């Protein structure tokens, strides 16, 4: 009786199937990581909103009013400058607000165009909107696309 000698090894088709499965698993992992990253940045932004809202409440308690966003825009003054007490043409920050911003960590305060700004999870400066007579100011994040033109992915402190 004659025995056949089978060669041990992997065929090209088997290798391609294994590589395809590995590629599929890697793509699933990358999509999952992206979703987790976006969710983390959204939560960081909401946390930043809470810190800034606390600083704004302290400011209101100290001065009796909120910073006016129209006047701030006219004077080119950032919310960070107002709340932290950096010298400007508007009233300087409240000691508790200053301390809150100082201890907030590097995730919230970033240098934007050479000036410190209060930022969202993506590193974009928050938009501050307050017109006299409103109940409380609104903070807006540009979201993942980092632009304020489309409201679809923007995150607002009023829509929490």
ABEGO torsion letter per residue (X at the ends): XBBBBBBBEBBAAAAAAAAAAAAAAAAAAAAAAAAAAAAAAAAAAAAAAAAAAAAAAAAAAAAGBBBBAAAAAAAGBBAAAAAAGBBBABBBBBAAAAAAAAAAEAAABBBBGGBBBBBBAAGBBBBBBBBBGBABBBBBBAEAAGBAABAAABBBAAAX
